[in-house]
Amino acid sequence: MKRGLLAALSPYEHTALRRVANGISKPDQLRAPAVARLKQLALVEEHDGRIRLTPLGTERCRADPPMTANSSD
């Protein structure tokens, strides 16, 4: 299994991944350190000045439940 599917994500990284999945793709709308780690994990890539999910990132989004304010329940 690929590292990007198993690696723990910080809340900022998880949020950035979800935002990209929801169409927010301009780098200035996302936290740079979170995007850098997501790129390192091959979950996102930059193309034509936009951030987009890779196939691995899409798989990760399907596998991870969305974070909620009460995710510790």
Stockholm file with secondary structure:
# STOCKHOLM 1.0

chainA/1-73         MKRGLLAALSPYEHTALRRVANGISKPDQLRAPAVARLKQLALVEEHDGRIRLTPLGTERCRADPPMTANSSD
#=GR chainA/1-73 SS CCHHHHSCCCHHHHHHHHHHHTTCCCGGGSCHHHHHHHHHTTSEEEETTEEEECHHHHHHHHHSCCCCTTTTC
#=GC SS_cons        CCHHHHSCCCHHHHHHHHHHHTTCCCGGGSCHHHHHHHHHTTSEEEETTEEEECHHHHHHHHHSCCCCTTTTC
//
